[in-house]
């Protein structure tokens, strides 16, 4: 049962995952399929890069669909960030959680992002990507999708 398998995977990851700094915030903007802007309770604006995923670029095939999917999931909503440091551009790197759902994993599961191989710590992302690819969901409907890192070159 796929639902049970996803639940058990999430439970295993929650039990074995390291402790991260948690921040609650409201999503006030979605830049693309892996970057959001959040406003904290103390009115601090955070630029957040979703950890372990890489979404198509805005001008790449499925880039706009990826951004729309992320916006549909989180825009205007209160989320919890599980922070994992900052990237070289000063963005907070985080897993985004909403109502018990890991939004980063949902983006990969639905075929709107790749598992970001260069920064991957959780192999569960690869499993979700493999399932989306097999179902030809989202960007996997394209016969020749281009990994965003290769597209940026």
C-alpha positions as CSV (number, residue, x, y, z in Angstrom):
1,X,0.0,0.0,0.0
2,X,1.6,3.2,-1.1
3,X,0.0,5.3,1.6
4,X,1.2,3.1,4.4
5,X,4.7,2.9,2.8
6,X,4.9,6.7,2.7
7,X,3.7,7.0,6.3
8,X,6.3,4.4,7.5
9,X,9.0,6.1,5.6
10,X,8.1,9.5,7.1
11,X,7.9,8.0,10.6
12,X,11.4,6.4,10.1
13,X,12.8,9.6,8.9
14,X,11.3,11.6,11.8
15,X,12.7,9.2,14.4
16,X,16.2,9.1,12.8
17,X,16.4,12.7,11.6
18,X,18.8,15.1,13.4
19,X,17.3,17.9,15.3
20,X,17.0,21.1,13.3
21,X,16.1,24.7,14.3
22,X,12.3,25.1,13.8
23,X,10.8,28.3,12.7
24,X,7.1,29.1,12.2
25,X,6.3,31.6,9.4
26,X,3.7,32.6,6.9
27,X,4.5,32.1,3.2
28,X,4.3,35.5,1.5
29,X,5.9,34.7,-1.8
30,X,6.9,31.8,-4.1
31,X,9.9,32.6,-6.3
32,X,10.1,29.3,-8.1
33,X,9.6,25.6,-7.4
34,X,12.2,25.4,-4.7
35,X,12.3,28.9,-3.2
36,X,9.8,30.8,-1.0
37,X,9.7,33.9,1.1
38,X,8.3,33.7,4.6
39,X,7.4,36.2,7.3
40,X,8.1,35.2,10.9
41,X,6.0,36.3,13.9
42,X,8.5,39.0,14.7
43,X,8.1,40.4,11.1
44,X,11.5,39.0,9.8
45,X,11.4,38.1,6.1
46,X,13.2,34.9,5.3
47,X,14.2,33.7,1.8
48,X,14.0,29.9,2.0
49,X,15.6,27.4,-0.3
50,X,13.8,24.0,0.0
51,X,16.3,21.4,1.2
52,X,17.3,18.4,-0.9
53,X,15.2,19.2,-4.0
54,X,15.9,21.0,-7.2
55,X,13.0,22.3,-9.3
56,X,13.1,23.3,-12.9
57,X,14.2,26.8,-13.6
58,X,11.5,29.4,-14.4
59,X,12.4,29.5,-18.1
60,X,12.9,25.7,-18.3
61,X,10.2,23.2,-19.3
62,X,7.9,22.6,-16.3
63,X,9.4,25.6,-14.4
64,X,6.1,27.5,-14.2
65,X,4.2,24.3,-13.4
66,X,6.6,23.6,-10.6
67,X,6.3,27.2,-9.2
68,X,2.5,26.9,-9.4
69,X,2.4,23.6,-7.6
70,X,4.5,25.0,-4.7
71,X,2.3,28.1,-4.6
72,X,-0.8,26.0,-4.5
73,X,0.6,24.0,-1.6
74,X,1.9,26.8,0.7
75,X,1.2,30.4,-0.5
76,X,-0.5,32.4,2.2
77,X,-0.3,29.5,4.7
78,X,1.6,29.1,8.0
79,X,4.3,26.6,7.8
80,X,7.1,25.2,9.9
81,X,10.7,25.4,8.7
82,X,13.1,22.7,9.7
83,X,16.2,24.8,9.1
84,X,19.5,23.2,8.0
85,X,21.8,26.2,7.7
86,X,22.2,28.8,4.9
87,X,23.4,28.5,1.4
88,X,26.0,30.6,-0.3
89,X,23.4,33.2,-1.3
90,X,22.3,33.7,2.4
91,X,19.0,31.8,1.9
92,X,17.8,29.6,4.8
93,X,17.9,25.9,3.7
94,X,14.9,24.1,5.1
95,X,12.4,21.4,4.9
96,X,8.9,23.0,4.8
97,X,6.2,21.3,6.8
98,X,2.4,22.0,6.6
99,X,-0.1,20.1,8.6
100,X,2.2,17.1,9.0
101,X,3.1,17.1,5.3
102,X,6.7,17.5,4.2
103,X,6.3,19.9,1.3
104,X,9.8,19.2,-0.1
105,X,9.0,15.5,-0.5
106,X,5.6,16.3,-1.9
107,X,7.2,18.4,-4.7
108,X,9.3,15.4,-5.7
109,X,6.5,12.9,-5.2
110,X,4.2,14.8,-7.5
111,X,6.9,15.1,-10.2
112,X,7.5,18.9,-9.8
113,X,11.1,18.6,-8.6
114,X,14.1,16.3,-8.7
115,X,15.9,14.9,-5.7
116,X,18.9,17.3,-5.5
117,X,21.7,14.7,-5.8
118,X,24.5,17.1,-4.9
119,X,23.0,17.9,-1.5
120,X,21.0,14.8,-0.8
121,X,21.0,13.4,2.8
122,X,17.8,11.5,2.8
123,X,17.5,8.6,0.2
124,X,13.7,8.7,0.6
125,X,13.7,11.6,-2.0
126,X,15.3,9.3,-4.6
127,X,12.5,6.7,-4.0
128,X,9.8,9.3,-4.4
129,X,11.5,10.6,-7.6
130,X,11.6,7.0,-8.9
131,X,7.9,6.6,-8.3
132,X,7.0,9.9,-10.0
133,X,9.2,8.9,-13.0
134,X,7.5,5.5,-13.3
135,X,4.1,7.2,-13.2
136,X,5.2,9.9,-15.7
137,X,3.9,12.6,-13.3
138,X,4.7,16.2,-13.8
139,X,8.1,16.9,-15.4
140,X,8.5,13.1,-16.0
141,X,5.8,13.3,-18.7
142,X,8.5,14.9,-20.8
143,X,10.4,12.2,-22.7
144,X,13.7,14.0,-22.1
145,X,13.6,16.1,-18.9
146,X,16.8,18.1,-18.2
147,X,18.2,18.1,-14.6
148,X,18.1,21.8,-13.5
149,X,21.8,21.9,-12.7
150,X,22.6,20.8,-16.3
151,X,20.1,23.4,-17.6
152,X,21.9,26.2,-15.7
153,X,25.2,25.4,-17.3
